[in-house]
Amino acid sequence: LLAEQNYGLLTELHCALHARVLLRRDADYIVRGGRIEIVDELTGRVVEDRHWPDGLQAALEAKEGLERRAEGRILGSMTLQHFLRAYPRRCGMTGTARDAADELDEFYGLPVVVVPTHRPLIRVDADDVVFTHRAAKETAVADEVRRVHAAGRPILVGTLTVAESERLAARLRADGVECQVLNARHDEREARIVAGAGAPGAVTISTNMAGRGTDIRLGGADESGWEAVVALGGLYVVGTNRHESRRVDLQLRGRAGRQGDPGTSRFFVSLEDDLLARYGVERLIPAGARPGDQEAPIDSPVVRREIARAQRIIEGQNLEIRRTLWRYASAMEDNRRLVHGRRQALLLGQEEPDIWRHEGERYEALVRAAGADAVRRAEVVVTLAHIDRAWSEYLSFVADLREGIHLVGLGGQDPLSRFKVQAAEAFKVMQDDVADSVRASLLRIEPGAGGLDLSHVAIKGPAATWTYLVNDDPFRNQLGAAFMGPGKTTFAIGAAMFAGPLLILLGVVDRFFRKRPHAR
């Protein structure tokens, strides 16, 4: 299976396993209108034009029994960090920027200034309620919603996935509690649902509220019940999971207590939640503070403290992922600017094509037949087509290079340094290929009745183009580095013995972590 001739089969197998086991319907994506629609893990919204790369989208369509859509090929690629830095002026405003101040300064050179609130914040942020297992937590959440609803107080429940929101809604409706559900399936009803979420007795169940930028008005859309809701303590926000980013938790809390209004927020979590189980938080909790399964919450500040500490650790890991992506992408950004700079100059007539004029009699014959201006325009068209083709092939090569560059650590080399060297060599080959292809195209151009006939030159562009986000996670390279050391201390001894199993392991790891966005 690891033989060179079976590499395509191995890649398809990885994609099939990833789609079958790791990507969950109604959590990572939904199926609507015969299409796969990806759900943003931070906002809970369906993200338009987001796409999983490298055959994973096609594997998911096969899993769901959907018609396979053409994947096309990547014509250009750019990280979100470099894309945003291309703007001459950058600024922003968010209530949770302080937690990302170091990253905003590091990537964008933007300082964070805290502006005092217009009115004092009087929201009550209660301690987390922690359970040993998920079933006990879900029962407690449902009981809490029923208790608050019975008093007439509006309550907003923030869930992690579409499936969880619908499961909770079904449970509440079975108990006679009517509720509104706001998730990726019902995103078109968002404005109407949010408008009524602050009304007396309203129960709203939503996937992540981060990034929605909405104020839930106490008393309803017309605020007619404002006094009654304020007397009950304002909006009550319940979170059913902690998130990888503390900022997402803060944005959920921030739905309550806006503009000086009263409000309460509280998180219900269990040690079986995806985040806590995935990162082994239970192992961080001292044995004496970790009880067996029980229906009652764990009354231990040690557990709450360790959960908060784990969240900080995870945030640090995710920041390092983005730093690693930045290091690899920065090696490509100069090349991208060179290519697109030349392409733009040719397109706008700021640079004259200068290859064909050195080709002697063939060039002179075309000039005599069609005129110098027609030949110049034809060379521009041909050059642009070959630049686009060569750059697309270069991006494909670089993506493949990054897939396995961490393996050079077996030989004691630094993966990033080696990546830069090989990418630079490939870029020089790409430039030579463009020149050679433009030169060869001259021989296939013939004078025609309306000018020059380019039909024999392979310059046909795509029928359509679109821009979308793909998930690109260099953390798998970091995992490879963890196995092989930083480039100096490696498994050099015995590497041959373990090469096969190690390659299989790294292949599985590669697919497991391929879930973070990168703009293309």
C-alpha positions as CSV (number, residue, x, y, z in Angstrom):
1,L,0.0,0.0,0.0
2,L,3.0,2.3,0.6
3,A,4.5,1.6,-2.8
4,E,4.8,4.6,-5.1
5,Q,2.3,3.2,-7.6
6,N,-0.3,2.9,-4.8
7,Y,0.1,6.4,-3.5
8,G,-3.2,7.6,-5.0
9,L,-5.0,4.6,-3.5
10,L,-3.5,5.3,-0.1
11,T,-4.6,9.0,-0.3
12,E,-8.2,7.9,-1.2
13,L,-8.2,5.5,1.7
14,H,-7.2,8.2,4.1
15,C,-9.9,10.5,2.8
16,A,-12.5,7.7,3.1
17,L,-11.5,6.9,6.7
18,H,-11.5,10.6,7.6
19,A,-14.9,11.2,6.1
20,R,-16.4,8.0,7.6
21,V,-15.0,8.3,11.2
22,L,-13.9,11.9,12.0
23,L,-16.4,14.2,10.2
24,R,-19.8,14.2,11.9
25,R,-23.1,15.1,10.2
26,D,-24.9,17.9,12.0
27,A,-21.7,18.8,13.8
28,D,-19.0,19.5,11.2
29,Y,-21.4,19.8,8.3
30,I,-25.1,19.5,7.3
31,V,-26.7,18.1,4.1
32,R,-29.1,20.5,2.5
33,G,-30.4,20.6,-1.0
34,G,-28.3,17.7,-2.1
35,R,-25.1,19.4,-1.1
36,I,-22.5,19.3,1.7
37,E,-22.5,22.6,3.7
38,I,-19.8,23.1,6.2
39,V,-20.6,24.5,9.6
40,D,-18.1,27.0,11.1
41,E,-17.0,25.6,14.4
42,L,-16.8,29.1,16.0
43,T,-20.1,30.7,14.8
44,G,-22.3,27.7,14.2
45,R,-23.3,29.2,10.8
46,V,-23.1,27.5,7.4
47,V,-20.1,29.1,5.7
48,E,-20.6,29.8,2.0
49,D,-18.0,28.6,-0.4
50,R,-16.0,26.6,2.2
51,H,-14.6,23.4,0.9
52,W,-12.5,20.5,2.2
53,P,-9.4,19.9,0.0
54,D,-7.5,16.9,-1.4
55,G,-10.4,14.6,-2.2
56,L,-12.0,14.9,1.3
57,Q,-15.0,16.7,0.0
58,A,-15.6,14.0,-2.6
59,A,-15.2,11.3,0.0
60,L,-17.8,13.0,2.2
61,E,-20.2,13.2,-0.8
62,A,-19.8,9.5,-1.3
63,K,-20.4,8.8,2.4
64,E,-23.7,10.7,2.2
65,G,-24.7,9.2,-1.2
66,L,-24.7,12.6,-2.9
67,E,-23.8,13.4,-6.5
68,R,-20.1,14.1,-6.7
69,R,-19.2,17.7,-7.8
70,A,-16.2,18.7,-9.7
71,E,-13.3,19.7,-7.5
72,G,-11.4,21.7,-10.1
73,R,-7.9,22.8,-9.4
74,I,-6.4,25.6,-7.2
75,L,-5.3,28.6,-9.2
76,G,-4.2,30.7,-6.3
77,S,-3.6,30.3,-2.6
78,M,-3.1,32.8,0.3
79,T,-3.3,32.5,4.0
80,L,-5.9,34.7,5.8
81,Q,-3.1,36.4,7.7
82,H,-1.4,37.6,4.5
83,F,-4.7,38.4,2.9
84,L,-5.7,40.7,5.7
85,R,-2.2,42.3,5.8
86,A,-2.7,43.3,2.1
87,Y,-5.2,45.9,3.2
88,P,-3.4,49.3,3.5
89,R,-5.4,50.1,6.7
90,R,-6.6,47.6,9.2
91,C,-8.7,48.1,12.3
92,G,-11.5,46.3,14.2
93,M,-13.7,46.3,17.2
94,T,-14.7,43.4,19.4
95,G,-15.5,42.9,23.0
96,T,-13.0,40.0,23.3
97,A,-9.9,41.5,21.6
98,R,-7.9,41.8,24.8
99,D,-7.6,38.0,25.0
100,A,-6.0,38.0,21.5
101,A,-3.9,41.2,21.9
102,D,-0.5,39.4,21.5
103,E,-1.6,37.6,18.4
104,L,-3.1,40.8,16.8
105,D,0.2,42.6,17.4
106,E,2.4,39.7,16.2
107,F,0.5,39.0,12.9
108,Y,-0.9,42.4,12.0
109,G,1.0,45.0,14.1
110,L,-2.2,46.2,15.6
111,P,-2.2,47.3,19.3
112,V,-5.4,46.7,21.4
113,V,-6.9,49.6,23.3
114,V,-9.6,48.8,25.9
115,V,-12.5,51.3,25.7
116,P,-14.5,51.6,29.0
117,T,-18.1,50.4,28.7
118,H,-20.8,53.0,28.4
119,R,-22.6,51.6,31.4
120,P,-21.2,49.4,34.2
121,L,-21.4,45.6,33.6
122,I,-23.7,44.0,36.2
123,R,-24.0,40.6,34.6
124,V,-23.4,37.7,37.0
125,D,-21.0,35.1,35.6
126,A,-21.6,32.0,37.8
127,D,-19.1,29.2,38.3
128,D,-19.2,26.2,35.9
129,V,-21.3,23.2,36.9
130,V,-19.2,20.1,36.1
131,F,-20.5,16.6,35.7
132,T,-18.7,13.3,35.3
133,H,-20.6,12.2,32.2
134,R,-22.6,13.8,29.4
135,A,-26.0,12.3,30.2
136,A,-26.0,13.8,33.7
137,K,-25.1,17.2,32.2
138,E,-27.8,17.1,29.6
139,T,-30.4,16.2,32.3
140,A,-29.2,19.1,34.4
141,V,-29.4,21.5,31.5
142,A,-33.0,20.5,30.7
143,D,-33.9,20.8,34.4
144,E,-32.4,24.3,34.6
145,V,-34.2,25.4,31.5
146,R,-37.5,24.2,32.8
147,R,-36.9,25.9,36.2
148,V,-36.0,29.3,34.6
149,H,-38.8,29.1,32.1
150,A,-41.3,28.4,34.8
151,A,-40.4,31.8,36.4
152,G,-41.0,33.6,33.1
153,R,-37.3,34.6,32.6
154,P,-35.9,34.4,29.1
155,I,-33.1,31.9,28.6
156,L,-30.6,31.3,25.8
157,V,-28.8,28.0,25.6
158,G,-25.7,27.8,23.5
159,T,-24.8,24.4,22.2
160,L,-21.8,23.1,20.3
161,T,-23.5,21.2,17.4
162,V,-26.6,21.2,15.3
163,A,-27.4,17.7,16.6
164,E,-27.0,18.7,20.2
165,S,-29.3,21.7,19.8
166,E,-32.0,19.6,18.2
167,R,-31.7,16.9,20.8
168,L,-32.2,19.4,23.6
169,A,-35.1,21.0,21.8
170,A,-36.8,17.7,21.4
171,R,-36.4,16.9,25.0
172,L,-37.8,20.2,26.2
173,R,-40.8,20.0,23.8
174,A,-41.5,16.5,25.1
175,D,-41.8,18.1,28.6
176,G,-44.1,20.8,27.3
177,V,-41.5,23.6,27.0
178,E,-41.8,25.4,23.6
179,C,-38.5,26.7,22.3
180,Q,-37.0,28.3,19.2
181,V,-33.9,26.7,17.6
182,L,-31.3,28.7,15.8
183,N,-28.7,26.6,14.1
184,A,-27.2,26.0,10.6
185,R,-30.4,24.4,9.4
186,H,-32.5,27.5,10.3
187,D,-30.0,30.3,9.7
188,E,-32.4,32.1,7.4
189,R,-34.7,32.7,10.4
190,E,-31.9,34.2,12.5
191,A,-33.2,37.8,12.7
192,R,-36.7,36.8,13.7
193,I,-35.5,34.3,16.3
194,V,-33.1,36.7,17.9
195,A,-35.7,39.5,18.0
196,G,-37.9,37.5,20.3
197,A,-35.2,35.8,22.4
198,G,-35.4,38.4,25.2
199,A,-39.2,38.2,25.6
200,P,-40.6,37.0,28.9
201,G,-40.6,33.2,29.0
202,A,-38.7,32.8,25.7
203,V,-36.5,29.8,25.4
204,T,-33.9,29.9,22.6
205,I,-31.5,27.1,21.7
206,S,-28.6,28.1,19.5
207,T,-25.4,26.8,18.2
208,N,-22.4,29.1,18.8
209,M,-23.4,32.8,19.1
210,A,-19.8,34.0,18.5
211,G,-19.5,36.5,15.6
212,R,-23.2,37.1,15.2
213,G,-23.0,40.7,16.4
214,T,-26.5,40.8,17.8
215,D,-28.1,42.5,20.8
216,I,-30.9,40.5,22.4
217,R,-33.3,43.1,23.6
218,L,-34.9,42.5,27.0
219,G,-38.7,42.3,26.8
220,G,-38.8,41.3,23.1
221,A,-38.4,43.1,19.8
222,D,-40.6,46.1,21.0
223,E,-39.2,45.9,24.6
224,S,-42.8,45.9,25.9
225,G,-41.8,43.4,28.6
226,W,-38.6,45.1,29.6
227,E,-39.5,45.8,33.2
228,A,-40.8,42.3,33.8
229,V,-37.6,40.7,32.5
230,V,-35.4,43.1,34.4
231,A,-37.2,42.3,37.6
232,L,-36.5,38.6,37.0
233,G,-32.8,39.2,36.5
234,G,-32.5,39.7,32.7
235,L,-31.5,37.2,30.1
236,Y,-30.0,33.9,31.4
237,V,-27.4,32.4,29.2
238,V,-26.4,28.7,29.5
239,G,-23.4,27.2,27.7
240,T,-23.4,23.4,27.3
241,N,-19.7,23.1,26.4
242,R,-16.4,24.9,26.8
243,H,-14.8,25.8,23.5
244,E,-11.2,25.7,22.4
245,S,-11.0,29.5,22.4
246,R,-12.0,31.3,25.6
247,R,-13.0,34.2,23.4
248,V,-15.9,32.1,22.0
249,D,-17.1,31.4,25.6
250,L,-16.9,35.1,26.4
251,Q,-18.9,36.0,23.3
252,L,-21.6,33.6,24.4
253,R,-21.7,35.1,27.9
254,G,-21.8,38.5,26.3
255,R,-25.3,37.9,24.9
256,A,-26.5,38.8,28.4
257,G,-25.8,42.0,30.4
258,R,-25.4,44.3,27.4
259,Q,-25.7,48.0,27.7
260,G,-25.8,47.8,31.5
261,D,-28.8,45.4,31.6
262,P,-28.9,42.6,34.2
263,G,-28.2,39.1,33.2
264,T,-26.6,35.8,34.2
265,S,-24.4,33.3,32.5
266,R,-23.3,29.8,33.5
267,F,-21.6,26.8,31.7
268,F,-22.6,23.2,32.2
269,V,-19.8,20.8,31.2
270,S,-19.0,17.2,31.6
271,L,-15.7,15.3,31.6
272,E,-17.0,13.4,28.5
273,D,-17.4,16.6,26.4
274,D,-15.5,16.5,23.1
275,L,-13.0,19.2,24.1
276,L,-12.2,17.7,27.5
277,A,-11.9,14.1,26.3
278,R,-9.9,15.0,23.2
279,Y,-7.2,16.8,25.2
280,G,-7.2,14.4,28.2
281,V,-8.4,17.0,30.7
282,E,-9.5,14.2,33.1
283,R,-5.9,13.1,33.4
284,L,-4.9,16.6,34.7
285,I,-7.4,16.3,37.6
286,P,-5.8,14.8,40.8
287,A,-7.2,11.4,41.6
288,G,-8.6,12.6,44.9
289,A,-10.8,15.2,43.1
290,R,-12.0,12.9,40.4
291,P,-15.0,10.8,41.5
292,G,-16.7,8.0,39.7
293,D,-19.8,8.4,37.6
294,Q,-22.5,10.3,39.5
295,E,-25.6,12.2,38.6
296,A,-24.8,15.1,40.9
297,P,-22.3,17.8,39.9
298,I,-18.7,17.6,41.0
299,D,-18.3,20.1,43.8
300,S,-14.6,20.8,43.5
301,P,-12.8,24.1,42.7
302,V,-9.8,22.0,41.6
303,V,-11.8,20.5,38.7
304,R,-13.0,23.9,37.5
305,R,-9.4,25.2,37.8
306,E,-8.0,22.4,35.8
307,I,-10.6,22.8,33.0
308,A,-9.7,26.5,32.8
309,R,-6.0,25.6,32.7
310,A,-6.5,23.0,29.9
311,Q,-8.4,25.6,27.9
312,R,-5.4,28.0,28.2
313,I,-3.1,25.2,27.1
314,I,-5.2,24.4,24.1
315,E,-5.3,28.1,23.1
316,G,-1.5,28.1,23.2
317,Q,-1.3,25.1,21.0
318,N,-3.7,26.6,18.5
319,L,-1.7,29.8,18.5
320,E,1.4,27.8,17.8
321,I,-0.5,26.1,14.9
322,R,-1.2,29.5,13.4
323,R,2.5,30.5,13.9
324,T,3.7,27.4,12.1
325,L,1.3,28.1,9.2
326,W,2.6,31.6,9.1
327,R,6.2,30.4,8.9
328,Y,5.5,28.0,6.0
329,A,3.2,30.5,4.2
330,S,5.7,33.4,4.5
331,A,8.2,31.3,2.5
332,M,5.6,31.3,-0.3
333,E,4.3,34.8,0.0
334,D,7.3,36.5,-1.8
335,N,6.9,34.1,-4.7
336,R,3.2,34.8,-4.9
337,R,3.8,38.5,-5.0
338,L,6.4,38.1,-7.8
339,V,4.1,36.0,-9.9
340,H,1.0,38.1,-9.4
341,G,3.0,41.3,-9.8
342,R,4.3,40.2,-13.2
343,R,0.9,38.9,-14.2
344,Q,-0.8,42.2,-13.3
345,A,1.9,44.2,-15.2
346,L,1.3,42.2,-18.3
347,L,-2.4,42.4,-18.0
348,L,-2.4,46.2,-17.6
349,G,0.3,46.8,-20.3
350,Q,2.9,48.0,-17.8
351,E,5.3,45.3,-18.9
352,E,6.1,44.3,-22.5
353,P,6.5,40.6,-23.3
354,D,10.0,39.9,-24.5
355,I,10.4,36.3,-25.3
356,W,9.1,36.0,-28.9
357,R,11.1,38.9,-30.2
358,H,14.3,36.9,-29.7
359,E,13.0,34.0,-31.8
360,G,14.2,35.3,-35.2
361,E,12.5,34.5,-38.4
362,R,9.4,32.9,-36.9
363,Y,8.6,36.0,-35.0
364,E,9.3,38.3,-38.0
365,A,7.0,36.2,-40.2
366,L,4.1,36.7,-37.8
367,V,4.7,40.4,-37.5
368,R,4.7,40.7,-41.3
369,A,1.4,38.7,-41.5
370,A,-0.6,40.2,-38.6
371,G,1.3,43.3,-37.3
372,A,3.5,43.9,-34.3
373,D,0.6,44.9,-32.1
374,A,-1.4,41.7,-32.7
375,V,1.7,39.6,-32.1
376,R,2.3,41.5,-28.8
377,R,-1.3,40.9,-27.7
378,A,-1.0,37.2,-28.6
379,E,2.1,36.8,-26.6
380,V,0.5,38.5,-23.6
381,V,-2.4,36.0,-23.8
382,V,-0.1,33.1,-24.1
383,T,2.2,34.2,-21.3
384,L,-0.7,34.8,-18.9
385,A,-2.1,31.3,-19.7
386,H,1.2,29.6,-19.0
387,I,1.8,31.6,-15.8
388,D,-1.6,30.5,-14.5
389,R,-0.9,26.9,-15.4
390,A,2.6,26.8,-14.0
391,W,1.6,28.6,-10.8
392,S,-1.3,26.1,-10.2
393,E,1.1,23.2,-10.7
394,Y,3.6,24.8,-8.4
395,L,1.0,25.2,-5.7
396,S,0.1,21.5,-6.0
397,F,3.8,20.6,-5.7
398,V,4.2,22.7,-2.6
399,A,1.1,21.2,-1.0
400,D,2.6,17.7,-1.6
401,L,5.9,18.9,-0.3
402,R,4.5,20.1,2.9
403,E,2.5,16.9,3.4
404,G,5.7,14.9,4.1
405,I,8.4,17.5,4.8
406,H,8.5,16.6,8.5
407,L,10.0,13.2,7.5
408,V,13.3,14.9,6.7
409,G,13.7,15.1,10.5
410,L,14.6,11.4,10.3
411,G,17.8,12.5,8.7
412,G,18.6,15.2,11.2
413,Q,17.4,18.1,9.0
414,D,15.1,21.0,9.9
415,P,11.8,20.6,8.1
416,L,11.2,24.3,7.6
417,S,14.6,25.0,6.3
418,R,14.4,22.1,3.9
419,F,10.9,23.2,2.8
420,K,12.2,26.7,1.9
421,V,15.1,25.3,-0.1
422,Q,13.0,22.9,-2.1
423,A,10.2,25.5,-2.7
424,A,12.8,28.0,-4.0
425,E,14.3,25.4,-6.3
426,A,10.8,24.5,-7.6
427,F,10.0,28.2,-8.1
428,K,13.1,28.6,-10.3
429,V,12.0,25.5,-12.4
430,M,8.5,27.0,-12.7
431,Q,9.9,30.3,-14.1
432,D,12.0,28.4,-16.6
433,D,9.0,26.3,-17.6
434,V,6.9,29.4,-18.3
435,A,9.6,30.8,-20.6
436,D,10.0,27.5,-22.4
437,S,6.3,27.0,-22.8
438,V,5.8,30.5,-24.2
439,R,8.7,30.0,-26.6
440,A,7.3,26.6,-27.8
441,S,3.8,28.1,-28.3
442,L,5.2,30.4,-30.9
443,L,5.7,27.5,-33.3
444,R,2.0,26.5,-33.0
445,I,0.6,29.9,-33.9
446,E,-0.5,30.5,-37.5
447,P,-1.8,33.7,-39.2
448,G,-5.5,33.6,-39.7
449,A,-8.2,35.7,-41.5
450,G,-9.0,37.7,-38.4
451,G,-5.4,37.9,-37.1
452,L,-3.5,35.2,-35.4
453,D,-4.9,31.7,-34.8
454,L,-4.3,30.6,-31.2
455,S,-6.5,27.5,-31.4
456,H,-3.5,25.1,-31.4
457,V,-2.1,26.6,-28.2
458,A,-3.2,25.2,-24.9
459,I,-4.4,28.4,-23.4
460,K,-8.0,27.6,-22.5
461,G,-8.8,28.9,-19.0
462,P,-11.4,27.5,-16.6
463,A,-15.1,27.8,-17.4
464,A,-15.7,29.3,-13.9
465,T,-13.8,30.3,-10.8
466,W,-14.7,30.7,-7.2
467,T,-13.1,31.6,-3.9
468,Y,-13.4,29.4,-0.9
469,L,-11.8,28.4,2.4
470,V,-10.0,25.1,2.8
471,N,-8.8,23.6,6.0
472,D,-5.1,23.5,6.2
473,D,-3.5,22.4,9.5
474,P,0.3,22.3,9.8
475,F,-0.1,20.9,13.3
476,R,0.3,17.4,11.7
477,N,3.9,18.6,10.8
478,Q,4.4,19.6,14.4
479,L,3.3,16.1,15.4
480,G,5.8,14.7,13.0
481,A,8.5,16.9,14.6
482,A,7.4,15.7,18.0
483,F,8.1,12.1,16.9
484,M,11.4,13.0,15.1
485,G,12.8,15.9,17.2
486,P,13.6,19.4,16.1
487,G,15.9,18.3,13.4
488,K,18.9,17.4,15.4
489,T,17.7,14.7,17.7
490,T,15.9,12.0,15.7
491,F,15.1,8.4,15.3
492,A,18.1,8.0,13.0
493,I,19.1,4.7,14.7
494,G,16.6,2.1,13.7
495,A,14.7,4.5,11.3
496,A,14.6,1.9,8.6
497,M,13.0,-0.7,10.9
498,F,10.2,1.7,11.9
499,A,9.8,3.6,8.6
500,G,6.7,1.7,7.5
501,P,4.7,1.8,10.7
502,L,5.8,5.4,11.2
503,L,4.6,6.5,7.7
504,I,1.2,4.8,8.4
505,L,0.9,6.6,11.7
506,L,1.8,10.0,10.3
507,G,-0.7,9.4,7.4
508,V,-3.5,8.8,9.9
509,V,-2.4,11.8,11.9
510,D,-2.3,13.9,8.7
511,R,-6.0,13.2,8.1
512,F,-7.1,13.5,11.7
513,F,-5.9,17.1,12.0
514,R,-7.0,18.4,8.6
515,K,-9.8,20.6,9.9
516,R,-8.6,24.3,10.1
517,P,-9.2,27.0,7.6
518,H,-6.8,28.4,5.1
519,A,-8.0,30.9,2.4
520,R,-7.6,30.0,-1.3
